[in-house]
Amino acid sequence: MVGIVIVSHSWKIAEGVCDLAQEMARDHDKIIPAGGLEDGSTGTDAQRIADAIVEADTGDGVVILADIGSAIMSAESAIEILEEEGRNINAVIADAPIVEGAVCAVVEAAGGGTVDSVLASAEESREASKL
Amino acid sequence: MQGGIYKCLSLISERINDNKDFLTELDREIGDSDHGINMARGFSAVMEKLSPDDSDIGAVLKKTGMTLLSKVGGASGPLYGTAYMEAGKLTAGKTELSADDMKAVFEAAIAGIQKRGKAVKGEKTMLDALIPASESYSSKIAEGSDIVTALDAACQSAKEGVEYTKTIIATKGRASYLGERSIGHQDPGATSTLITLEAIRDYFKGA
């Protein structure tokens, strides 16, 4: 099953988005939060994200949802750290809003989707109109 | 070089820490008021990981980069982190840097920041200090100057680069939300780059 990593500056947001997404797919056990810094401060930590990607991967790859500012750059750095360590994980970042994207990604992943289809599903959420 | 790479990093860390409030104040004007705090947190973590016995420049720069990636928290983490990592790749196994090595280090740092931040010169970022500094350094070395003279020229250009950031609109990062209101304020990232370059110069001068 494609793993999902939720990157946020805030640990609470990352955990909360994971909880919300989990409700849509009870049997998906690889929705992993990577929020905040080790000391509890707000921010993003590339090593923490790299660890979350490793935890989320079952061999089928990982789709990453990230929030604002440095989150994308830290997620990119995390992917590079893993490449340099020689790990062969197909990890990609979705260009999508973090909450809606996570829900769509998890549903697609739990349904047996591939990295490409999970990514597409997350990114489709960008176009969804709310009103 | 006296005392090696550990001493150089200690000086950078000390200067960043001395300027913590100043950098945060600059960031309060056009950002999210955390640049000084973030950089100081990052460099204290770096100093905890380094030992005065560390002499492999590449290994130290790589460790510095990895630590900044993890501990800074804001955008300057992946940006400076990647810059130090890229510089570390070039200097693996070296215990001294020639004038040409230093040129390559600056160029690798710029390439790293550009890869990560997808910015170019003129967007009110650290590159507005680092690119002119690197260019001045290279032209001084090409003229046959020594490292200290070339680094002096680099710091002068970086200083002018910081001044230049006051005149332009930010198009990258949090400051870009301010649009024209970012004019008149110097960029915190360009400023921390200047502080770093001055620390490197002072290290070579033996300060």
Chai-1 contact restraints between the chains, C-beta under 6 A:
chainA,res_idxA,chainB,res_idxB,connection_type,confidence,min_distance_angstrom,max_distance_angstrom,comment,restraint_id
A,L37,B,G73,contact,1.0,0.0,6.0,A-B,restraint_1
A,S41,B,G73,contact,1.0,0.0,6.0,A-B,restraint_2
A,G43,B,G73,contact,1.0,0.0,6.0,A-B,restraint_3
A,G43,B,G74,contact,1.0,0.0,6.0,A-B,restraint_4
A,D45,B,S70,contact,1.0,0.0,6.0,A-B,restraint_5
A,A46,B,L69,contact,1.0,0.0,6.0,A-B,restraint_6
A,A46,B,S70,contact,1.0,0.0,6.0,A-B,restraint_7
A,Q47,B,S70,contact,1.0,0.0,6.0,A-B,restraint_8
A,G69,B,A75,contact,1.0,0.0,6.0,A-B,restraint_9
A,S70,B,G74,contact,1.0,0.0,6.0,A-B,restraint_10
A,S70,B,A75,contact,1.0,0.0,6.0,A-B,restraint_11
A,M73,B,P78,contact,1.0,0.0,6.0,A-B,restraint_12
A,M73,B,R116,contact,1.0,0.0,6.0,A-B,restraint_13
A,S74,B,P78,contact,1.0,0.0,6.0,A-B,restraint_14
A,S77,B,L69,contact,1.0,0.0,6.0,A-B,restraint_15
A,S77,B,P78,contact,1.0,0.0,6.0,A-B,restraint_16
